[in-house]
Amino acid sequence: MIDASFWQGKRVFITGHTGFKGSWLTLWLQSMGAILKGFSLNPPTEPSLYESASVDNLIDSTIGDIRNFDQLHAAIAAFKPEIVFHMAAQPLVRLSYDEPIETYSTNVMGTVHLLEAVKRVGGVKAIVNITSDKCYENREWVWGYREHEAMGGYDPYSNSKGCAELVASAYRNSFFNEKDYAKHGVALASVRAGNVIGGGDWAKDRLIPDILRSFENQQTVIIRNPHAIRPWQHVLEPLSGYITIAQRLYEEGPVFAEGWNFGPREDDAMPVQFIVETMVKIWGDDAAWLLDGNEHPHEAHYLKLDCSKARMRLGWQPRWNLVETLERIVRWHKAWIAGEDMLELTRNEISEYMNTSLK
C-alpha cells in the first residue's frame, strides 16, 4: 500500500489544495515529507479545513483559477513537479443547476488546461485526475458500477465529471499513449470516489455539513431525500487510493494508467435516513430531524461503486466502517467548536488511519 518513504522529497503539484479533500491530501503528503505546490481558488467556505488546520503554512500556495490557462501553465512550469493531483473542481450537484457554465468551464476545460500544461512543461511522471462516482451513466442499478461502464451524468455536475473522464482518456490516447511512454514518460490515471465525508467539511447543500450546522445551532435537521443510497466513506479512504495509484504510476508507468474506483464496502452504501439517525444518536443532546416535503432538483436515488479492481491489483481496501467514520466526524467537529488544535487533531487522525490494519 502506501510507502511513506517514497514520498520523501517528491515534488507534488495539487490543484484544489484549499478545498476539503485537497486540505486532507496536503496534510497527508506533507507528513510524509513531500515538497508541495498548490494552485487553487481561495477556500470555498468560511470556516474551512484549510484555515482551521493552518494548511497554508505547509504548502507553497498560489491562489489562481484553473480556467486561466496561462496562470496555471506558469505555476507548473516554475515548480517543475514530478507528480500531479488534479482536484480543483466545482463539486456540488445542486449548485451545478444554478451555475452550469461555471461547472462545465471548471470541470471540463479546467481538466483540459491542467493536462495541456503538463504536456507542454514536461517532466511529470504521474498524473492522478480526480473525478467522481457520478461520472457514470446512472441506471439505478442494484450493483456497483465498474471502471469500464459508460460515462454520463443526469445533472450538469455529474455530466461534467463524465466529460472530464473523456478528456483524460483522449489525452491518454493522443499524447500520453503507452506505446510512446519512452518518449513522453507520463502515466495518467483517473480516480472515482463515492460520497466523501470527514471532519472539516463546511460545504453548502452537502448532507454531513448541513447536519452538523443544525446540531451546532440546536436546530432540527431537515432532510429532503431520506431513502437515497450513497457510497459513504471517510475522506482518507479514497485519498489512500489516490496516493497509492500515484506511487504505482511513478514507479511502474502506464500499466496502471486507467480508471480506478475507490469506494466503501458494500454494507456501507446506506440511505440518508441511516446517516442522520446515527448522527442524532452520536451527537446526543436534543438533536432531531424532519423530512422536507418541498420539491427539489433531480438527484440520483441509487449509486455505488464496484472496487474489485483496486482490491485485486492494488491491494487497496477500506479501513474504517461507516459508524466509526460518523463517530470521528462528530468528534472532530466538537473539538473544533471547543477551540482545540485542529492541525494536531487532523494529523493524528491521518496517523491513526495509516496504523489501522486492513481487515
N, C-alpha and C positions, 0 to 999 in steps of 0.2 A: 504493500500500500504506500503510504506517504513516507518518503525518506527525508527527514528534516535536514540532514547533511547536504543533500543535493542542492537545496535552495540557498545555502550559504554563498553570498556574493553574486548570485544570479541577478541580472538586470531585467526587471519586470515592469512593463507598462500596463496600467489599468485604466480603462475608460469607465466612468461612472463610479469612481472611488469614494465620492461623497455620499452615495446612496446607502441604503440599509445593507444590502448584500455586499456592496463594494467596501463598506467600512469593516465588516466582519472579515472579508478576504484580506484587506490591507493589514489588519491586526494579526491575522494568522501568518501571512507571509513575512511580515516584519519580525515576528517572534522566532522565525527560522533563519533569519539573517539575510533575507533578500534585500537588494537595493531597489527601491521603488520610485516610480514616477507616476503620478496620477493626472488625468485630464478629465474634467467634468464641469458641469454647471455647479452653482452653489448648492449646498444641501437642500433637498427638496421639501423638507419640513422644518418646523420650529416647534418643539425641540427636535434634535436629530441625534443618532448614534455618533455621527462624525464629530459633533461638538461635545456631546456628553462624555465621550471617552477620549477626547483630545487627540483624535486620529490625525489631525493636521500636523502635529508635531512629529509624526512618524513617517511622513512621506513628502517628497518634493512635489508640490501640488500646483498645477496650472488650472485656473478657472477658465473654461472655454466650452465651446459648443461644437459637437461633432458634425453639425450641419455646415460648419465653416471649414472647408477642406484645407485651405492654406494654413490656418492656425493649427489644425490637427497635424498636418504633414510636418510643419516646422517643429512641433513639440517632439514628434517621433524621431525626426532627423537629428535633433540636438541631443536626445537621450541615448539613441542607439541601443534599443532593447534587444534582448535575446528571446524573451517570452512576452506574449501579449494576451491579456484577458480583456475581451470586449464585453462590458456590462452596461454601458450607457444606453438608456432607453426611456421611452415614455411607457411606464409599466402597468398602467391601470386601465381595466376594461371600460369602466363607466366613463372615465374622462375621455376615452377614445371616441365615444359618441358625441361629445361636445367639441372635441378638438381633433377631428380626423386628419387634417392637413399636418398639424404638428406631429401626430402619431406616426403617419407614414414617412414624413420627411426625416424624423429622428430615427425610427426603427429600420427603415429600408435604406434611404440614402446615407444615413449615418454609418450603416454597415458597409456600404459601397466605399465611402470615404476612408474608413479605417483600413479595409483590405487594400485599396488602391495606394494609400500612403505607405503601408508595409511593403507592397510590391516595389514601389519607387525607391524607398530608402534602402532596402536590402539588409541583410544581417540577422533578421529574425528567424529563429528556428522553429518556434511553436506558437500557434495562434489558437486560442480557445474562444469560440464565438458563442456567447450565452444567449439562448432564445427562451423558449417556454414550452411546457406541455401543451399549451393552447395552440401551438403551430400546426397541430394535426387537424385534418378534416374530421370534425366530431360527429360520429354517427350514433352516439348514445349507446355504445356497446357495453356489455357487462364485463368484458375482458379488457386488459390493458393494451394500449397502443404500442406497437413495436417500431423500431427505428426506420423501417422501410415503408411504413404506411404513408398514404398520400398527405401532402401538406394542404392546408386550407384555412379555416377560421371563419366564423359567422360574423363577428363584430370587427371593427377596424383594428383594434389592438391585436386580437388573435390572428387576423388575416395578415397584418403587417409582420408578425413573427414568422408566419409561413413564408412570406415573401423574403424575409431576411435569411431563412434557410435556403431558399432557392438562389439567392445572391451568393451565399457561401459555397454552394455546390457549383455554381458557374465559375467562380474564381478558382476553386479547387481543380476543376476540369481544364480550364483555359490557361491559367497562369501558374498554378501550384500542382501540376499533374505529377502523379507518382513516377511516370516513365522519365520525367525530366528532373527528378529530385536532385540528382548530382549537380545540376546547374543552378537551380534556384534555392535548394536547401530548406524549403518551407513546408511544414506539416500543419494542416488546418483541420480542426475538428469543431463540430457544433454540439452543444450540450443542452439538454432539455430537462428541466426540473418541474416538480409539482408545486403545490401551494406552499411556499417557503415562509416559515414563521419563526419568531425568536425575539429575544429582548432587543429593544431599541428601534422598533418599527412604529412610526407615528403617521403613516400614510393615511390619507382620507379615503373613505369608501373601501376599506380593507377590513375584513372581519375582526381579526385579533386586535388591531389598534382601536377599532370602534368599540369593542367590548371593554378594553382597558380604560378608555376615556370615560365611558359611562360609569364603570366601577369607581374610578378615581373621583368623579364628580357626584357620586352617590345618586346616579340616575339609573332608571330601568333601561336595559339594553333592548333596542328594537331590531328584530331580525326579519329580513324580507324574504328569505328563501330557505327555510329550516331543513328541507329534505334534499337540498343539493349536496351531492357527494363529491369530495375533492381529495386528492392525494396529499394530505398534510404531512409536513416534515420540518424538523428543525433546520435552520439555515446552514448549520455546519455539515449536515448530511450531503447535500449536493455540492457544497464547496469542497468537501473532501474528494468528491468525484472529479471536480474541475482541476484541482491541484494534482490529483493522480494522473489524469489524462494529459495534462501539460508536461509532466515529467516523462511520461511514456513517449509523447510526441518528440520531445527534445532528444531523448536517448535512442529511440528506435525508429523515428521518422514516420513515413506515410502509412505504415502498416496499421496505425491507429487513427489515421486521418479520415474520419467519417462521423456519422451522427451517433450520439450516446444519450440514453435515458438514465437519469438518477432520481428515482422516486422512492417512496416509503414501502414498507412491507404491505402486502395485500390487506391485512386486517387493520391497517391504519388509514385506509381510504374510508372515511367516515362522513356522515351527514353533518351539516352545520349545527343541527339541534344537539348532537352529541358534544360538539365543541363548546357551545355556550352553556349547556347544563353542567359539564365537567368544570368549566372555569368558574361558574357560580359557586360550586362546592369548594373549589380550591381557595377562592378569594375570601369566602365567608362573609361575615357581617350581614348586611341586608341586600346583598347582590341579587338581582332578579332580571328576568327577560320577558318580552312580549312579542307577538307576531305583528308585523307591519302589513296591513291589508291593502295598501296602495299599489298601483301598477308601477312597474319598473322596467327598464330596458332588458332585452333578452340576455340571459347568461346560460351557459351550458348546465344541464342538470347533472350529468354523469360523465366523469372524465378521470381516467387513471392510466398509469404507465406500466409497461412490461419492462423490467430492468434485468431480464435474464442475461442479456449480453454483457452488461457491466459486471455481473456476478461471475460469469464464466470466464471472461477474458481478462478482467482487471482484478478479480478477487475483491471487488467492492461490494459492500452491503451496508444497510443502515445499522446504527448502533443504539439509538435511543428510540423507545416506542412513543406513541402519541401522548399518553398520560404523563410520562416523565417530561416530555417536551413542554406540555402545558404548565406543569408544576414549575419548571425552570423559568418560563416566561413570566409567570406571576411573581416568582421570587425576584427576578431581575427588575421588574417594574416597581415593586415595592421598595427595593433597595435604592432605585433612582429617586423615588419620592422621598426617601429618608436622607438623601444627600450623600450617599456612600460614594467611594471612589469607583466610578464605572469602568475606567480603564483597567484597573486591577481585577475587578469582578469579571469583566468580559474576557480578559486574558486567562483568568483561572478557569473559566468555562471552556475555553479552547483547549487548555491543558487537560482538563478532565475528559473531554471528548477524545483526545488523542490517546489517553491512557485507558479508555474503555475498551475492553476486549470484544472482538466480534463474536456474536452468538450464533 
